[in-house]
Structures are given as C-alpha cells and as structure tokens.
Amino acid sequence: MASPARLFTRGFTLVWTASLLYNAGFQLIGAALPLYAVSLGATDGQVGLLIGLFALAAMAGRTVVGWQLDRGSKRLVLVAGNLIFVASALGYAAVTAVAPLLALRVLNGAGHAAGQAANQTLATETAPPERRGEALAMQLLTLSLSLATMPALGVAIASAFGFPALFLVTAGLSLLAALVALLCPEPPPPVVRSPAQFFNVAVIRPGLILLALMIAFGAVVGLAAVHAARVGLVNPGLFFLAYAGGLIVAQSFGGRLSDRRGRAAAILPGLALAALGMAAIALARAWWLLPAAALFGLGVGLAQSSLIALAADYVPPARRGSAIATSGIFLEGGISAGATAGGLIGQAAGLPAAFLALGLLPALALVALVATGWGRRTLSPPTLVEPAAAR
C-alpha cells in the first residue's frame, strides 16, 4: 500500500504558520477586550454587543469573502484579513469611548471573515486531497493552541503594561501573519470555472449539522465561566483550558480518521461526545467540570473540522472558497444563536437547564443522520464528491 502524500510541504507549512500567528493575535485580546470595554464605561449590554456585533459582521462578511475566494487571489484575501486585524488593533489602542470601540469590533469581525475563510481554503488547496480532513484539523489546531495559551497571556500583558501595549502586541502579531501570508503559494486556477456564489447551497446539509454543534458551543463559550463560578470551580479559566485540551487531542487524530474511514467516522462520534459533554457540564460541580469540558472539547474537535472538510468535498475546486465561507456562516450563526438562546433559557430556568436543552441539538442531529442512513453512505474514504453535489 502506497504511503500517503506528505502534508507539511513548504506551502502548507506557510499557511499553517500564518494561521497560527493570526489566531494568536485573535485570542490574545479575547479575554482582555471585555475588561477594556468596562474600563471605558461599558454596560453589561454593551459588553455583550462586543460578541454579537463581531459575529454578525463575520457572518455578513463571509458571503462577500466566499465570492472573492472563488474569483480572485486567495492569498490576497488572507493578507487583507490580517491587515484589517492590524488596523482594528491599532484602533483599539487609540479609542477612549465605547461607541468607537464597538465600531472597531465590526471592522474586526469583517477581518475575521476574510482571515479564517482564506486560511481554511488555502489549507485545503495546499494539502493532498486524500489528507484534506487532516489539513483542516491541523488548521483548527492553531486556534485550539491559541485558545489554550493566549487569553491568559493577554490579560497578563494588559495588567503589567496596560491595554494599549496589549493592542500593539496584537497588531504586531497580525502584521507578522500578513507578511507570512504574502509568502503562501497561490493555488492554480481550476481547469473548469464555475460562477462564483455568495451562498453555496451545496453545503447546506453539513452546514446544518455544524449549526447544531455550534449552537451548543455558543452556549458554552458565552456562559460556562458564569456557570463554573456558581458551581464552585475556583478558577473558571481552567474550564477553557480543559476544553482546549480535549480539542487538541481530538484534532490530533480526528482529521486522519475522517480521511481514512470517511467523514462520518469522525462526525458521528463527535456529535455523540458533544451531547454527552453538554449533559456533563450541566450536572457536574466544582472540579468535575474539568473532565466535562474536556469531553465536550473532544466532541467538537472530532466533528468540526470533518464537517468543514465535508463541505469542501461536496463542491468542485472552483467553488471551494464559497463552500468554506458558507460553512463559516453556519458556524458564526450557531455561536451567536447559542449564546443568546442559552442566556434566555438560563434566565428562565437556570444555566444547567440551558446546557441540557441545547445539548440536545447535536444529539438530534446524530439521530437524524443515522436514521436517514447518511453515515452508511459516507463511511468510505471521501475521494470524490457526491454526484448530486458535483453538478
């Protein structure tokens, strides 16, 4: 049996490095920015808008970004996303009021749409087709590594040197990511060009599964720290460290699993683990929250990258940028909806009820997929798109 083609070629390594630098800058301000907003006089509602406006801008931006990725230079879209991040970080350092901070967060969201979609598209284009799932898992691993380390570092920098210094460091990381992006290879244009799309309808099915998973994730990312403090976890930040640990473990093997056994071999157990993780988070107390967080991280890490890879499988190369960007619309929409719905359910019935209720969504997605036979049809290695998707 022939050995699989090498994944970490020069081109893929440059894309991976650009992604790591981008996500390091993105996560460096993740925990500190709400604190900065409060220092400028923001209310709780305005702090919530920092997340909501960012997600809405990213969702809207992905439609245009996907269209551009299919018709123009993917490398320049990646550079542009990083430069927008540089501009927004420098703007954060200069503002002295809440309103311009919120406006810059919208700009930041547009840059995130470009940066993430271009990184993921280039990861698929610079990887061998038979290792596409692993490539996307490795790309998402850069986000997990950054999530595990950068938020705490960002708060420490802000505490020691002030918020402007933190934003300057962030701008520097994003500028370095833009420089590395300039060195990334530009994939050759496809032999057969398809009309570019703002929304790629071919990926609705994996997109809806991703939406169910990300609604659960949105509730966790938005509410887990408050829940952890209420049930006795001394440092709620440890919850996210445990979650990131589960992500990293799953991403280290989940991509290879989906390449060799089919996307369903990673997606179906991932949905099951995510649902179990949400139930465990709802029921656990104090230190028991840490294995619950890791369990949820395992589920998300297995399913997320394989769902994005599945979206890329469904389309010809000429539409791969819009397919990945459209997947991002479902992802950002799920996070926003999950945080909002989780807060409303939590206010009415308590946060454990919110985690239990929204944890049913990945479980229901799993049941629907198995009941319709989707898993059986996609358990073979996905070397070809499905006939209906290739038209």
C-alpha positions as CSV (number, residue, x, y, z in Angstrom):
1,M,0.0,0.0,0.0
2,A,1.5,3.4,-1.0
3,S,2.3,5.9,1.7
4,P,0.0,8.9,1.7
5,A,1.4,12.2,0.2
6,R,3.2,14.4,2.6
7,L,1.0,17.0,4.3
8,F,3.5,19.5,5.7
9,T,5.0,20.7,2.5
10,R,6.5,24.2,2.3
11,G,3.2,25.6,1.1
12,F,1.1,24.0,3.7
13,T,3.6,24.9,6.5
14,L,3.4,28.6,5.5
15,V,-0.4,28.5,5.5
16,W,-0.3,26.8,8.9
17,T,2.2,29.3,10.3
18,A,0.1,32.2,9.0
19,S,-2.9,30.7,10.7
20,L,-1.1,30.2,14.0
21,L,0.0,33.8,14.1
22,Y,-3.4,35.1,13.1
23,N,-5.2,33.0,15.8
24,A,-2.6,34.0,18.4
25,G,-3.4,37.7,17.8
26,F,-7.1,36.9,17.7
27,Q,-7.1,35.1,21.0
28,L,-4.6,37.4,22.7
29,I,-7.4,40.1,23.2
30,G,-10.3,37.6,23.6
31,A,-10.4,37.8,27.4
32,A,-9.0,41.3,27.8
33,L,-11.3,43.2,25.4
34,P,-14.4,43.0,27.6
35,L,-12.3,44.2,30.5
36,Y,-11.1,47.1,28.4
37,A,-14.7,48.0,27.5
38,V,-15.7,48.0,31.1
39,S,-12.8,50.4,31.9
40,L,-14.2,52.7,29.2
41,G,-17.6,52.7,31.0
42,A,-19.4,50.0,29.0
43,T,-22.6,48.4,30.4
44,D,-23.2,44.7,30.6
45,G,-25.4,45.0,27.4
46,Q,-22.6,46.8,25.6
47,V,-20.1,44.2,26.6
48,G,-22.5,41.6,25.1
49,L,-22.6,43.6,21.9
50,L,-18.8,43.1,21.5
51,I,-19.6,39.4,20.8
52,G,-22.8,40.0,18.9
53,L,-21.6,42.7,16.6
54,F,-18.4,40.7,15.9
55,A,-20.4,37.6,15.0
56,L,-22.8,39.5,12.8
57,A,-20.1,41.2,10.9
58,A,-18.2,37.9,10.4
59,M,-21.4,36.3,9.1
60,A,-22.1,39.1,6.7
61,G,-18.5,39.3,5.6
62,R,-18.3,35.6,4.7
63,T,-20.7,36.0,1.8
64,V,-18.5,38.5,0.1
65,V,-15.3,36.7,1.1
66,G,-16.5,33.4,-0.4
67,W,-17.4,35.1,-3.6
68,Q,-14.0,36.7,-3.8
69,L,-12.1,33.5,-2.9
70,D,-13.8,31.8,-5.9
71,R,-12.9,34.5,-8.4
72,G,-9.7,36.1,-7.2
73,S,-6.5,35.7,-5.2
74,K,-6.9,33.6,-2.1
75,R,-3.6,34.8,-0.8
76,L,-4.5,38.4,-1.1
77,V,-7.8,37.8,0.8
78,L,-5.7,36.3,3.6
79,V,-3.3,39.3,3.6
80,A,-6.3,41.7,3.7
81,G,-7.9,39.9,6.6
82,N,-4.7,40.2,8.6
83,L,-4.2,43.9,7.7
84,I,-7.8,44.6,8.8
85,F,-6.9,43.0,12.1
86,V,-3.8,45.2,12.4
87,A,-6.0,48.3,11.8
88,S,-8.6,47.3,14.3
89,A,-6.0,46.5,17.0
90,L,-4.3,49.9,16.5
91,G,-7.8,51.5,16.7
92,Y,-8.5,49.7,20.0
93,A,-5.3,51.3,21.4
94,A,-6.4,54.8,20.3
95,V,-10.1,54.9,21.3
96,T,-11.3,56.4,24.6
97,A,-15.1,55.7,24.4
98,V,-17.4,52.7,24.0
99,A,-19.1,53.7,20.7
100,P,-15.9,53.7,18.5
101,L,-14.8,50.5,20.3
102,L,-18.0,48.8,19.1
103,A,-17.5,50.2,15.6
104,L,-14.0,48.8,15.5
105,R,-15.3,45.4,16.6
106,V,-17.5,45.4,13.5
107,L,-14.4,46.0,11.4
108,N,-12.6,43.3,13.4
109,G,-15.4,40.8,12.5
110,A,-15.1,41.6,8.8
111,G,-11.3,40.9,9.0
112,H,-12.1,37.6,10.8
113,A,-14.4,36.5,8.0
114,A,-11.6,37.1,5.5
115,G,-8.8,35.6,7.6
116,Q,-10.5,32.4,8.7
117,A,-12.1,31.6,5.4
118,A,-8.9,32.2,3.4
119,N,-6.8,30.2,5.9
120,Q,-9.2,27.2,5.6
121,T,-9.4,27.4,1.8
122,L,-5.7,27.6,1.4
123,A,-5.3,24.7,3.8
124,T,-7.5,22.6,1.6
125,E,-5.8,23.8,-1.6
126,T,-2.2,23.2,-0.4
127,A,-2.9,19.7,1.1
128,P,-3.2,16.4,-0.9
129,P,-7.0,15.7,-1.5
130,E,-6.7,12.4,0.5
131,R,-5.5,14.4,3.5
132,R,-8.0,17.2,3.4
133,G,-9.6,16.3,6.7
134,E,-6.3,16.2,8.5
135,A,-5.3,19.5,6.9
136,L,-8.3,21.3,8.3
137,A,-7.9,19.6,11.7
138,M,-4.3,20.9,11.7
139,Q,-5.5,24.4,10.7
140,L,-8.1,24.4,13.5
141,L,-5.4,23.1,15.9
142,T,-3.8,26.6,15.6
143,L,-7.0,28.0,17.1
144,S,-7.0,25.5,19.9
145,L,-3.4,26.1,20.8
146,S,-4.0,29.8,20.8
147,L,-7.2,29.4,22.9
148,A,-5.3,27.4,25.5
149,T,-2.5,30.0,25.9
150,M,-3.2,33.4,24.6
151,P,-6.2,34.8,26.6
152,A,-4.4,34.4,29.9
153,L,-1.3,35.9,28.4
154,G,-3.3,38.8,27.0
155,V,-4.7,39.7,30.5
156,A,-1.3,39.4,32.0
157,I,0.2,41.8,29.4
158,A,-2.7,44.3,30.0
159,S,-2.2,44.1,33.8
160,A,1.5,44.6,33.6
161,F,1.8,47.2,30.8
162,G,-1.7,48.5,30.1
163,F,-4.3,47.8,27.4
164,P,-2.5,50.0,24.7
165,A,0.6,47.8,25.0
166,L,-1.6,44.7,24.6
167,F,-3.2,46.0,21.4
168,L,0.2,47.0,19.9
169,V,1.5,43.4,20.5
170,T,-1.7,42.1,18.8
171,A,-1.1,44.4,15.9
172,G,2.4,43.2,15.6
173,L,1.4,39.5,15.5
174,S,-1.2,40.3,12.9
175,L,1.3,42.2,10.8
176,L,3.7,39.3,11.0
177,A,0.8,36.9,9.9
178,A,0.2,39.2,6.9
179,L,3.9,39.0,5.9
180,V,3.9,35.2,6.2
181,A,0.6,35.2,4.2
182,L,2.4,37.0,1.3
183,L,4.8,34.0,1.1
184,C,2.0,31.5,0.9
185,P,1.5,29.8,-2.5
186,E,-1.3,30.9,-4.7
187,P,-3.3,27.8,-5.9
188,P,-3.6,27.5,-9.7
189,P,-6.9,28.4,-11.1
190,P,-9.3,25.5,-11.7
191,V,-9.5,24.0,-15.1
192,V,-13.2,24.4,-15.2
193,R,-14.5,27.7,-13.7
194,S,-17.9,27.9,-12.1
195,P,-19.9,31.0,-11.4
196,A,-18.9,32.4,-8.1
197,Q,-21.5,32.3,-5.3
198,F,-22.3,34.5,-2.3
199,F,-24.0,31.5,-0.6
200,N,-23.2,27.9,-1.7
201,V,-26.3,25.9,-1.4
202,A,-24.4,22.6,-2.0
203,V,-23.2,22.6,1.6
204,I,-26.5,23.2,3.4
205,R,-26.6,19.7,4.8
206,P,-23.1,19.7,6.5
207,G,-23.8,23.4,7.4
208,L,-27.0,22.5,9.3
209,I,-25.1,19.8,11.2
210,L,-22.4,22.4,12.0
211,L,-25.1,24.8,13.1
212,A,-26.5,22.3,15.6
213,L,-23.0,21.7,17.0
214,M,-22.1,25.4,17.2
215,I,-25.3,26.4,19.0
216,A,-24.2,24.1,21.8
217,F,-20.7,25.6,21.6
218,G,-22.1,29.1,21.7
219,A,-23.8,28.4,24.9
220,V,-20.6,27.0,26.4
221,V,-18.3,29.9,25.3
222,G,-20.8,32.5,26.4
223,L,-22.0,31.1,29.7
224,A,-19.6,28.4,31.0
225,A,-17.5,30.9,33.0
226,V,-20.5,32.1,34.9
227,H,-21.8,28.6,35.4
228,A,-18.4,27.4,36.7
229,A,-18.2,30.2,39.2
230,R,-21.6,29.4,40.5
231,V,-21.0,25.6,41.0
232,G,-17.7,26.1,42.8
233,L,-14.8,25.9,40.3
234,V,-12.2,28.1,41.9
235,N,-10.8,29.4,38.7
236,P,-13.3,29.4,35.8
237,G,-10.5,29.9,33.4
238,L,-9.5,26.3,34.0
239,F,-12.7,25.2,32.3
240,F,-11.5,26.6,29.0
241,L,-8.0,25.1,29.4
242,A,-9.6,21.7,29.9
243,Y,-11.9,22.3,26.9
244,A,-8.9,23.3,24.7
245,G,-7.1,20.1,25.9
246,G,-10.0,18.0,24.6
247,L,-10.0,19.9,21.3
248,I,-6.2,19.4,20.8
249,V,-6.4,15.7,21.5
250,A,-9.3,15.2,19.1
251,Q,-7.8,17.3,16.3
252,S,-4.5,15.4,16.6
253,F,-6.2,12.3,15.2
254,G,-9.7,13.2,14.1
255,G,-8.6,14.6,10.7
256,R,-6.7,11.4,9.8
257,L,-9.6,9.3,10.9
258,S,-12.0,11.1,8.6
259,D,-9.6,10.9,5.7
260,R,-9.1,7.1,6.1
261,R,-12.5,6.0,7.3
262,G,-14.8,8.7,5.9
263,R,-16.1,11.9,7.4
264,A,-18.9,10.1,9.3
265,A,-16.4,8.1,11.2
266,A,-15.4,11.4,13.0
267,I,-18.6,13.4,12.8
268,L,-21.0,10.8,14.3
269,P,-18.9,10.1,17.5
270,G,-18.1,13.8,17.7
271,L,-21.8,14.7,17.9
272,A,-22.3,12.0,20.5
273,L,-19.4,13.2,22.6
274,A,-20.5,16.8,22.3
275,A,-24.1,15.9,23.5
276,L,-22.7,13.9,26.4
277,G,-20.3,16.7,27.3
278,M,-23.1,19.3,27.4
279,A,-25.1,17.0,29.8
280,A,-21.9,16.5,31.9
281,I,-21.4,20.3,32.1
282,A,-25.0,20.8,33.2
283,L,-24.7,18.2,36.0
284,A,-21.1,18.5,37.2
285,R,-19.9,20.5,40.2
286,A,-16.6,22.1,41.1
287,W,-13.6,20.2,39.7
288,W,-15.8,17.7,37.9
289,L,-16.4,20.4,35.4
290,L,-12.9,19.9,34.0
291,P,-13.4,16.4,32.6
292,A,-16.9,17.5,31.4
293,A,-15.2,20.4,29.5
294,A,-12.6,18.0,28.0
295,L,-15.3,15.6,26.9
296,F,-17.2,18.4,25.1
297,G,-13.9,19.6,23.6
298,L,-13.3,16.0,22.2
299,G,-16.7,16.1,20.6
300,V,-16.2,19.5,18.9
301,G,-12.7,18.7,17.9
302,L,-13.8,15.5,16.1
303,A,-16.8,16.8,14.4
304,Q,-16.0,20.4,13.4
305,S,-13.0,20.1,11.1
306,S,-14.6,17.0,9.4
307,L,-17.8,18.9,8.7
308,I,-15.8,21.7,7.1
309,A,-13.9,19.1,5.1
310,L,-17.1,17.5,4.1
311,A,-18.3,20.9,2.7
312,A,-15.1,21.1,0.7
313,D,-15.7,17.5,-0.6
314,Y,-19.2,18.4,-1.8
315,V,-18.0,21.0,-4.4
316,P,-15.6,21.3,-7.3
317,P,-12.4,23.4,-6.8
318,A,-13.9,26.5,-8.4
319,R,-16.5,26.7,-5.6
320,R,-14.4,25.6,-2.7
321,G,-13.9,29.2,-1.3
322,S,-17.6,29.9,-1.2
323,A,-18.3,26.4,0.3
324,I,-15.9,27.0,3.2
325,A,-17.2,30.6,3.7
326,T,-20.8,29.4,3.7
327,S,-19.8,26.8,6.3
328,G,-18.5,29.8,8.3
329,I,-21.9,31.5,8.1
330,F,-23.5,28.4,9.8
331,L,-20.6,28.4,12.4
332,E,-20.9,32.1,13.3
333,G,-24.7,31.9,13.3
334,G,-24.7,28.9,15.6
335,I,-22.3,30.6,18.1
336,S,-24.4,33.8,18.2
337,A,-27.7,31.9,18.5
338,G,-26.3,29.5,21.2
339,A,-25.1,32.3,23.4
340,T,-28.3,34.2,23.0
341,A,-30.6,31.2,23.5
342,G,-28.5,29.9,26.4
343,G,-28.8,33.2,28.2
344,L,-32.6,33.3,27.7
345,I,-33.1,29.7,28.9
346,G,-30.7,30.3,31.7
347,Q,-32.5,33.3,32.9
348,A,-35.8,31.5,32.9
349,A,-34.8,28.0,34.1
350,G,-31.1,28.1,35.2
351,L,-27.9,27.5,33.3
352,P,-27.9,23.7,33.8
353,A,-31.3,23.6,32.0
354,A,-29.8,25.7,29.2
355,F,-26.8,23.3,28.7
356,L,-29.1,20.3,28.8
357,A,-31.6,21.8,26.3
358,L,-29.0,23.0,23.8
359,G,-27.0,19.8,24.2
360,L,-30.0,18.0,22.7
361,L,-29.3,19.6,19.3
362,P,-26.1,17.6,18.4
363,A,-27.8,14.5,19.8
364,L,-30.8,15.1,17.5
365,A,-28.5,15.8,14.5
366,L,-26.8,12.5,15.2
367,V,-30.1,10.6,15.4
368,A,-31.3,12.2,12.2
369,L,-28.1,11.3,10.3
370,V,-28.2,7.7,11.5
371,A,-31.9,7.3,10.8
372,T,-31.5,8.6,7.2
373,G,-28.5,6.3,6.5
374,W,-26.2,9.2,5.9
375,G,-23.4,7.6,8.0
376,R,-23.5,4.4,6.0
377,R,-23.2,6.3,2.7
378,T,-20.2,8.3,3.7
379,L,-18.1,5.8,5.7
380,S,-15.8,5.1,2.8
381,P,-12.8,7.4,2.3
382,P,-14.2,10.6,0.6
383,T,-12.0,10.8,-2.5
384,L,-14.9,12.0,-4.7
385,V,-17.7,14.4,-4.3
386,E,-21.2,13.0,-4.3
387,P,-22.8,13.1,-7.8
388,A,-25.6,15.4,-6.8
389,A,-23.1,17.9,-5.3
390,A,-20.8,17.9,-8.3
391,R,-23.4,19.1,-10.8
